[in-house]
């Protein structure tokens, strides 16, 4: 099964739009589609896990802490991809499309990965 993505509220909308523009078959849910305003990071992780979506975020400071705690509590996560704000949007799009095209969703389970790979 192909990876499915959930954008965190802090992820630049240009990344989601760019991925979908280049490959409309990618299942990439924007934050506005699913996340409530000011949803706690732990709740965002739980929602992504419930829906089987890899969380994609720019929040390299807080998400790793919440992810480690989420997994330590015995929860399964589809994974988290962290994109530093300094990474060019075009490079982030390329990285996400590579992940989508060259891997399976199960490859990312319980992994926290910083992009670029």
DSSP file (Angstrom, degrees, kcal/mol; ACC not computed):
  #  RESIDUE AA STRUCTURE BP1 BP2  ACC     N-H-->O    O-->H-N    N-H-->O    O-->H-N    TCO  KAPPA ALPHA  PHI   PSI    X-CA   Y-CA   Z-CA
    1    1 A X              0   0    0      0, 0.0   104,-3.2     0, 0.0   105,-0.3   0.000 360.0 360.0 360.0 135.0    0.0    0.0    0.0
    2    2 A X        -     0   0    0    102,-0.2   102,-0.2     1,-0.1    98,-0.1  -0.342 360.0 -95.0 -67.3 148.1    1.3    3.5   -0.9
    3    3 A X        -     0   0    0    100,-0.4    24,-0.5    97,-0.3     2,-0.4  -0.367  35.5-152.3 -61.3 143.3    2.1    5.9    1.9
    4    4 A X        -     0   0    0     48,-0.4    50,-3.3    22,-0.1     2,-0.3  -0.945  13.3-145.5-115.9 142.0   -0.7    8.3    2.7
    5    5 A X  E     -ab  28  54A   0     22,-2.8    24,-2.6    -2,-0.4     2,-0.4  -0.816  14.8-163.9-116.0 148.7    0.2   11.7    4.2
    6    6 A X  E     -ab  29  55A   0     48,-2.8    50,-2.7    -2,-0.3     2,-0.3  -0.986  21.5-139.0-125.6 118.8   -1.3   14.1    6.7
    7    7 A X  E     - b   0  56A   0     22,-2.9    50,-0.2    -2,-0.4    28,-0.1  -0.592  16.4-131.5 -75.4 134.4    0.0   17.7    6.7
    8    8 A X    >   -     0   0    0     48,-2.7     3,-1.6    -2,-0.3    23,-0.3  -0.428  30.0-103.7 -75.0 161.3    0.5   19.3   10.1
    9    9 A X  T 3  S+     0   0    0      1,-0.3    -1,-0.1    22,-0.1    48,-0.1   0.766 120.7  53.3 -60.6 -25.9   -0.9   22.7   10.6
   10   10 A X  T 3  S+     0   0    0      2,-0.1    -1,-0.3    21,-0.0     2,-0.2   0.534  81.6 111.0 -89.5  -4.7    2.5   24.3   10.3
   11   11 A X  S <  S-     0   0    0     -3,-1.6    20,-0.2    45,-0.2     2,-0.1  -0.511  80.4-105.5 -73.8 133.1    3.4   22.7    7.0
   12   12 A X    >>  -     0   0    0     -2,-0.2     3,-1.5     1,-0.2     4,-1.0  -0.356  20.4-138.6 -58.2 127.8    3.6   25.2    4.1
   13   13 A X  H 3> S+     0   0    0      1,-0.3     4,-2.7     2,-0.2     5,-0.2   0.758  99.5  70.0 -60.4 -25.4    0.5   24.7    1.9
   14   14 A X  H 3> S+     0   0    0      1,-0.2     4,-2.2     2,-0.2    -1,-0.3   0.807  94.9  54.8 -64.0 -28.2    2.8   25.1   -1.2
   15   15 A X  H <> S+     0   0    0     -3,-1.5     4,-2.4     2,-0.2    -1,-0.2   0.949 110.3  43.4 -70.2 -48.4    4.3   21.7   -0.4
   16   16 A X  H  X S+     0   0    0     -4,-1.0     4,-2.3     1,-0.2     5,-0.2   0.947 116.9  47.5 -60.4 -48.6    0.9   19.9   -0.3
   17   17 A X  H  X S+     0   0    0     -4,-2.7     4,-2.1     1,-0.2    -1,-0.2   0.890 111.9  50.4 -61.4 -40.5   -0.2   21.7   -3.5
   18   18 A X  H  X S+     0   0    0     -4,-2.2     4,-2.1    -5,-0.2    -1,-0.2   0.896 109.9  49.2 -67.0 -41.0    3.0   21.0   -5.3
   19   19 A X  H  X S+     0   0    0     -4,-2.4     4,-2.4     1,-0.2    -2,-0.2   0.949 114.9  44.7 -61.2 -48.4    2.9   17.3   -4.5
   20   20 A X  H  < S+     0   0    0     -4,-2.3    -2,-0.2     1,-0.2    -1,-0.2   0.815 111.0  54.0 -68.9 -30.4   -0.7   17.0   -5.7
   21   21 A X  H  < S+     0   0    0     -4,-2.1     3,-0.3    -5,-0.2    -1,-0.2   0.909 115.1  39.6 -68.1 -41.8    0.0   19.1   -8.8
   22   22 A X  H  < S+     0   0    0     -4,-2.1     2,-0.2     1,-0.3    -2,-0.2   0.813 135.9  16.4 -78.9 -30.0    2.9   16.8   -9.9
   23   23 A X    ><  -     0   0    0     -4,-2.4     3,-2.0    -5,-0.2    -1,-0.3  -0.692  62.0-176.1-145.9  88.8    1.1   13.6   -8.8
   24   24 A X  T 3  S+     0   0    0     -3,-0.3    -4,-0.1     1,-0.3    -1,-0.1   0.669  79.5  71.0 -60.5 -17.6   -2.6   13.8   -8.3
   25   25 A X  T 3  S+     0   0    0      2,-0.1    -1,-0.3    -5,-0.0     2,-0.2   0.631  72.7 107.2 -76.2 -12.5   -2.8   10.2   -7.2
   26   26 A X  S <  S-     0   0    0     -3,-2.0     2,-1.1    -7,-0.2   -22,-0.1  -0.471  70.5-136.6 -68.4 133.6   -1.0   10.9   -3.9
   27   27 A X        +     0   0    0    -24,-0.5   -22,-2.8    -2,-0.2     2,-0.5  -0.779  42.2 157.3 -91.6  94.9   -3.3   10.8   -0.9
   28   28 A X  E     -a    5   0A   0     -2,-1.1     2,-0.5   -24,-0.2   -22,-0.2  -0.935  26.0-158.5-128.2 105.2   -2.2   14.0    0.9
   29   29 A X  E     -a    6   0A   0    -24,-2.6   -22,-2.9    -2,-0.5     2,-0.1  -0.710  14.3-135.0 -88.4 128.5   -4.6   15.5    3.3
   30   30 A X    >>  -     0   0    0     -2,-0.5     4,-0.8   -24,-0.2     3,-0.5  -0.370  21.1-114.7 -76.4 161.7   -4.1   19.2    4.1
   31   31 A X  H >> S+     0   0    0    -23,-0.3     4,-2.6     1,-0.2     3,-0.7   0.879 116.1  58.5 -62.6 -38.0   -4.4   20.4    7.7
   32   32 A X  H 34 S+     0   0    0      1,-0.2    -1,-0.2     2,-0.2     5,-0.1   0.794 101.3  56.8 -64.7 -27.7   -7.4   22.5    6.8
   33   33 A X  H <4 S+     0   0    0     -3,-0.5    -1,-0.2     1,-0.1    -2,-0.2   0.794 130.2   1.4 -72.3 -28.1   -9.2   19.3    5.7
   34   34 A X  H << S+     0   0    0     -4,-0.8     2,-0.4    -3,-0.7    -2,-0.2   0.681 104.6  85.7-135.2 -30.1   -8.9   17.4    8.9
   35   35 A X     <  -     0   0    0     -4,-2.6    -1,-0.1    -5,-0.3     2,-0.1  -0.665  64.0-133.0 -92.4 134.8   -7.2   19.2   11.8
   36   36 A X    >   -     0   0    0     -2,-0.4     3,-1.5     1,-0.1     2,-0.1  -0.389  41.3 -82.9 -73.8 158.7   -8.9   21.5   14.2
   37   37 A X  T 3  S+     0   0    0      1,-0.3    -1,-0.1    -2,-0.1    -5,-0.0  -0.405 113.2   4.1 -63.0 136.0   -7.4   24.9   15.0
   38   38 A X  T 3  S+     0   0    0      1,-0.2    -1,-0.3    -2,-0.1     2,-0.2   0.793  85.5 175.4  60.5  31.4   -4.9   24.7   17.7
   39   39 A X    <   -     0   0    0     -3,-1.5    -1,-0.2     1,-0.1   -30,-0.1  -0.498  37.1-107.1 -67.3 134.7   -5.1   20.9   17.9
   40   40 A X     >  -     0   0    0     -2,-0.2     4,-2.2     1,-0.1     3,-0.4  -0.297  22.0-119.8 -63.2 146.3   -2.5   19.5   20.4
   41   41 A X  H  > S+     0   0    0      1,-0.3     4,-2.4     2,-0.2     5,-0.2   0.875 114.5  54.2 -56.0 -40.1    0.5   17.8   18.8
   42   42 A X  H  > S+     0   0    0      1,-0.2     4,-1.9     2,-0.2    -1,-0.3   0.869 109.2  48.4 -64.0 -35.4   -0.3   14.6   20.6
   43   43 A X  H  > S+     0   0    0     -3,-0.4     4,-2.5     2,-0.2    -1,-0.2   0.857 108.7  53.4 -71.5 -35.7   -3.8   14.7   19.2
   44   44 A X  H  X S+     0   0    0     -4,-2.2     4,-2.6     2,-0.2    -2,-0.2   0.923 109.9  48.1 -63.8 -44.3   -2.5   15.3   15.7
   45   45 A X  H  X S+     0   0    0     -4,-2.4     4,-2.3     1,-0.2    -2,-0.2   0.910 112.3  49.1 -61.7 -42.8   -0.3   12.2   16.0
   46   46 A X  H  X S+     0   0    0     -4,-1.9     4,-2.6     2,-0.2    -2,-0.2   0.905 111.6  48.8 -65.0 -41.8   -3.2   10.1   17.3
   47   47 A X  H  X S+     0   0    0     -4,-2.5     4,-2.0     2,-0.2    -2,-0.2   0.934 111.5  48.8 -64.0 -46.4   -5.4   11.3   14.4
   48   48 A X  H  <>S+     0   0    0     -4,-2.6     5,-3.1     1,-0.2     4,-0.4   0.904 113.0  48.9 -59.7 -40.6   -2.8   10.5   11.8
   49   49 A X  H ><5S+     0   0    0     -4,-2.3     3,-1.1     3,-0.2    -2,-0.2   0.923 108.9  52.0 -65.1 -44.3   -2.3    7.1   13.4
   50   50 A X  H 3<5S+     0   0    0     -4,-2.6    -1,-0.2     1,-0.3    -2,-0.2   0.870 115.4  42.1 -59.7 -37.0   -6.0    6.4   13.4
   51   51 A X  T 3<5S-     0   0    0     -4,-2.0    -1,-0.3    -5,-0.2    -2,-0.2   0.415 112.4-118.0 -92.9   1.5   -6.2    7.2    9.7
   52   52 A X  T < 5 +     0   0    0     -3,-1.1     2,-0.4    -4,-0.4   -48,-0.4   0.867  65.2 143.1  66.8  37.0   -3.0    5.4    8.8
   53   53 A X      < -     0   0    0     -5,-3.1     2,-0.4    -6,-0.2    25,-0.4  -0.906  53.6-125.2-115.4 138.0   -1.3    8.6    7.5
   54   54 A X  E     -b    5   0A   0    -50,-3.3   -48,-2.8    -2,-0.4     2,-0.4  -0.661  32.5-126.6 -74.6 127.3    2.3    9.6    7.8
   55   55 A X  E     -bc   6  80A   0     24,-2.2    26,-3.1    -2,-0.4     2,-0.5  -0.635  21.2-161.3 -79.4 131.8    2.4   13.0    9.5
   56   56 A X  E     +bc   7  81A   0    -50,-2.7   -48,-2.7    -2,-0.4     2,-0.3  -0.970  23.6 161.1-116.1 122.7    4.4   15.6    7.6
   57   57 A X  E     - c   0  82A   0     24,-2.4    26,-3.1    -2,-0.5   -50,-0.0  -0.959  48.6-150.9-144.5 154.2    5.6   18.6    9.6
   58   58 A X  S    S+     0   0    0     -2,-0.3     2,-2.2    24,-0.2    27,-0.3   0.479  73.2 106.8 -93.4  -8.3    7.9   21.5    9.9
   59   59 A X     >  +     0   0    0      1,-0.2     4,-1.3    25,-0.1     5,-0.4  -0.445  34.3 159.1 -78.8  76.7    7.8   21.4   13.7
   60   60 A X  T  4  +     0   0    0     -2,-2.2    -1,-0.2     1,-0.2     4,-0.1   0.572  69.0  55.0 -75.6  -8.9   11.3   19.9   14.3
   61   61 A X  T  4 S+     0   0    0     -3,-0.1     4,-0.3     3,-0.1    -1,-0.2   0.889 120.3  17.7 -91.5 -44.6   11.3   21.1   17.9
   62   62 A X  T  > S+     0   0    0      2,-0.1     4,-2.0     3,-0.1     3,-0.3   0.820 111.4  66.8-101.3 -35.3    8.2   19.7   19.5
   63   63 A X  H  X S+     0   0    0     -4,-1.3     4,-3.1     1,-0.2     5,-0.2   0.889  96.4  56.7 -59.9 -41.6    7.0   16.8   17.2
   64   64 A X  H  > S+     0   0    0     -5,-0.4     4,-2.5     1,-0.2    -1,-0.2   0.914 108.6  48.0 -57.3 -40.7   10.0   14.6   17.9
   65   65 A X  H  > S+     0   0    0     -3,-0.3     4,-2.1    -4,-0.3    -1,-0.2   0.951 115.2  44.0 -61.5 -49.9    9.3   14.7   21.7
   66   66 A X  H  X S+     0   0    0     -4,-2.0     4,-2.6     1,-0.2    -2,-0.2   0.875 113.0  52.5 -65.2 -37.4    5.6   14.0   21.2
   67   67 A X  H  X S+     0   0    0     -4,-3.1     4,-2.6    -5,-0.2     5,-0.3   0.944 109.1  48.5 -63.4 -48.4    6.3   11.2   18.7
   68   68 A X  H  X S+     0   0    0     -4,-2.5     4,-2.5    -5,-0.2    -2,-0.2   0.907 114.2  46.3 -60.2 -41.4    8.7    9.5   21.1
   69   69 A X  H  X S+     0   0    0     -4,-2.1     4,-1.7    -5,-0.2    -1,-0.2   0.917 110.4  53.8 -66.5 -42.4    6.2    9.6   23.9
   70   70 A X  H  <>S+     0   0    0     -4,-2.6     5,-1.5     1,-0.2    -2,-0.2   0.919 114.5  40.5 -56.7 -47.7    3.4    8.4   21.6
   71   71 A X  H ><5S+     0   0    0     -4,-2.6     3,-2.0     1,-0.2    -1,-0.2   0.886 110.8  57.2 -71.4 -39.5    5.4    5.4   20.6
   72   72 A X  H 3<5S+     0   0    0     -4,-2.5    -1,-0.2     1,-0.3    -2,-0.2   0.793  98.4  62.4 -62.3 -27.3    6.7    4.7   24.1
   73   73 A X  T 3<5S-     0   0    0     -4,-1.7    -1,-0.3    -5,-0.2    -2,-0.2   0.401 127.6 -99.6 -78.6   4.2    3.1    4.5   25.3
   74   74 A X  T < 5S+     0   0    0     -3,-2.0     2,-0.2     1,-0.3    -3,-0.2   0.543  77.1 140.5  92.5   8.3    2.7    1.5   23.1
   75   75 A X      < -     0   0    0     -5,-1.5     2,-0.4     1,-0.0    -1,-0.3  -0.566  48.2-130.7 -83.5 148.0    1.0    3.3   20.2
   76   76 A X        -     0   0    0     -2,-0.2     2,-0.4    33,-0.0    33,-0.0  -0.834  22.6-163.6 -95.7 136.2    1.7    2.4   16.6
   77   77 A X        -     0   0    0     -2,-0.4    33,-2.8     1,-0.1    34,-0.2  -0.947  26.4-140.2-119.2 139.9    2.5    5.3   14.3
   78   78 A X        -     0   0    0     -2,-0.4   -24,-0.2   -25,-0.4     2,-0.1   0.624  69.0 -96.3 -68.1 -10.9    2.4    5.3   10.5
   79   79 A X        -     0   0    0    -26,-0.2   -24,-2.2    30,-0.1     2,-0.4  -0.426  29.5-108.0 118.9 167.4    5.5    7.5   10.8
   80   80 A X  E     -cd  55 112A   0     31,-2.4    33,-2.7   -26,-0.2     2,-0.5  -1.000  16.2-160.5-136.5 133.2    6.5   11.2   10.9
   81   81 A X  E     -cd  56 113A   0    -26,-3.1   -24,-2.4    -2,-0.4     2,-0.5  -0.973  11.9-157.6-113.9 121.7    8.5   13.1    8.2
   82   82 A X  E     -cd  57 114A   0     31,-3.2    33,-3.1    -2,-0.5     2,-0.6  -0.867   5.3-167.8-103.4 128.3   10.1   16.3    9.4
   83   83 A X  E     - d   0 115A   0    -26,-3.1   -23,-0.1    -2,-0.5    33,-0.1  -0.949  20.1-132.2-116.6 111.8   10.9   19.0    6.9
   84   84 A X    >   -     0   0    0     31,-0.7     3,-1.8    -2,-0.6   -25,-0.1  -0.318  18.5-123.1 -60.6 144.9   13.2   21.8    8.1
   85   85 A X  T 3  S+     0   0    0    -27,-0.3    -1,-0.1     1,-0.3     4,-0.1   0.784 110.6  63.9 -57.0 -27.6   11.9   25.3    7.2
   86   86 A X  T 3  S+     0   0    0      2,-0.1     2,-0.3     3,-0.0    -1,-0.3   0.646  78.5 100.9 -75.5 -14.3   15.2   25.9    5.5
   87   87 A X  S <  S-     0   0    0     -3,-1.8     5,-0.1    28,-0.1    -4,-0.0  -0.560  84.3-109.9 -74.3 130.4   14.6   23.1    2.9
   88   88 A X     >  -     0   0    0     -2,-0.3     4,-2.3     1,-0.1     3,-0.2  -0.275  20.9-124.3 -57.4 143.5   13.4   24.5   -0.5
   89   89 A X  H  > S+     0   0    0      1,-0.2     4,-2.5     2,-0.2     5,-0.2   0.902 111.7  54.0 -56.6 -43.8    9.8   23.8   -1.2
   90   90 A X  H  > S+     0   0    0      1,-0.2     4,-2.2     2,-0.2    -1,-0.2   0.876 109.1  48.0 -62.1 -37.4   10.8   22.2   -4.5
   91   91 A X  H  > S+     0   0    0      2,-0.2     4,-2.5    -3,-0.2    -1,-0.2   0.898 110.0  52.0 -69.7 -40.3   13.2   19.8   -2.7
   92   92 A X  H  X S+     0   0    0     -4,-2.3     4,-2.4     2,-0.2    -2,-0.2   0.912 110.1  49.5 -61.1 -42.4   10.6   18.9   -0.1
   93   93 A X  H  X S+     0   0    0     -4,-2.5     4,-2.4     1,-0.2     5,-0.2   0.933 110.7  49.8 -61.5 -46.6    8.1   18.1   -2.9
   94   94 A X  H  X S+     0   0    0     -4,-2.2     4,-2.1     1,-0.2    -2,-0.2   0.911 111.1  49.5 -58.1 -43.9   10.7   15.9   -4.7
   95   95 A X  H  X S+     0   0    0     -4,-2.5     4,-2.3     1,-0.2    -1,-0.2   0.915 111.5  47.6 -64.2 -44.4   11.5   14.1   -1.4
   96   96 A X  H  X S+     0   0    0     -4,-2.4     4,-2.5     1,-0.2    -1,-0.2   0.889 111.9  50.0 -66.2 -38.8    7.8   13.4   -0.7
   97   97 A X  H  X S+     0   0    0     -4,-2.4     4,-2.6     2,-0.2    -1,-0.2   0.872 109.7  51.5 -67.5 -35.8    7.2   12.1   -4.2
   98   98 A X  H  X S+     0   0    0     -4,-2.1     4,-2.4    -5,-0.2    -2,-0.2   0.932 111.0  47.9 -64.0 -45.4   10.2    9.9   -4.0
   99   99 A X  H  X S+     0   0    0     -4,-2.3     4,-0.9     1,-0.2   -96,-0.2   0.927 114.3  47.0 -59.4 -45.6    8.9    8.4   -0.7
  100  100 A X  H  < S+     0   0    0     -4,-2.5   -97,-0.3     1,-0.2     3,-0.3   0.910 118.8  39.2 -64.6 -42.8    5.5    7.9   -2.2
  101  101 A X  H  < S+     0   0    0     -4,-2.6    -1,-0.2     1,-0.2    -2,-0.2   0.789 121.8  38.9 -81.1 -27.3    6.7    6.3   -5.4
  102  102 A X  H  < S+     0   0    0     -4,-2.4     2,-0.3    -5,-0.2    -1,-0.2   0.329 111.5  46.3-110.9   8.0    9.5    4.1   -4.1
  103  103 A X     <  -     0   0    0     -4,-0.9  -100,-0.4    -3,-0.3     2,-0.3  -0.888  68.1-119.9-143.0 173.1    8.2    2.8   -0.8
  104  104 A X    >   -     0   0    0     -2,-0.3     3,-1.4  -102,-0.2     4,-0.4  -0.808  32.8-113.2-111.2 155.7    5.3    1.2    1.0
  105  105 A X  G >  S+     0   0    0   -104,-3.2     3,-1.8    -2,-0.3     4,-0.3   0.873 115.0  61.0 -55.4 -39.7    3.4    2.6    3.9
  106  106 A X  G >  S+     0   0    0   -105,-0.3     3,-1.0     1,-0.3    -1,-0.3   0.738  89.7  71.2 -63.0 -22.8    4.7   -0.2    6.2
  107  107 A X  G <  S+     0   0    0     -3,-1.4    -1,-0.3     1,-0.2    -2,-0.2   0.710 101.2  45.0 -64.5 -19.8    8.3    0.9    5.6
  108  108 A X  G X  S+     0   0    0     -3,-1.8     3,-2.2    -4,-0.4    -1,-0.2   0.418  77.5 137.1-106.8  -1.2    7.7    4.1    7.7
  109  109 A X  T <  S-     0   0    0     -3,-1.0   -31,-0.2    -4,-0.3   -30,-0.1  -0.250  83.5  -5.9 -57.4 128.4    5.9    2.6   10.7
  110  110 A X  T 3  S+     0   0    0    -33,-2.8     2,-0.4     1,-0.2    -1,-0.3   0.665 104.1 131.3  60.4  21.9    7.1    4.0   14.0
  111  111 A X    <   -     0   0    0     -3,-2.2   -31,-2.4   -34,-0.2     2,-0.5  -0.843  45.0-159.7-105.0 142.7    9.9    5.9   12.2
  112  112 A X  E     -d   80   0A   0     -2,-0.4     2,-0.4   -33,-0.2   -31,-0.2  -0.985  23.1-178.5-115.4 116.0   10.7    9.6   12.7
  113  113 A X  E     -d   81   0A   0    -33,-2.7   -31,-3.2    -2,-0.5     2,-0.4  -0.958  21.6-145.7-127.2 132.5   12.7   10.8    9.6
  114  114 A X  E     -d   82   0A   0     -2,-0.4     2,-0.3   -33,-0.2   -31,-0.2  -0.803  38.0-102.7 -91.7 134.2   14.2   14.2    8.8
  115  115 A X  E    S+d   83   0A   0    -33,-3.1   -31,-0.7    -2,-0.4     2,-0.2  -0.763  93.8  59.5 -96.7 149.6   14.2   15.2    5.2
  116  116 A X              0   0    0     -2,-0.3    -2,-0.1   -33,-0.1   -24,-0.1   0.478 360.0 360.0 -76.3 156.5   16.1   15.3    2.9
  117  117 A X              0   0    0     -2,-0.2    -2,-0.1    -4,-0.1    -3,-0.0   0.472 360.0 360.0 -68.3 360.0   16.9   11.6    3.0
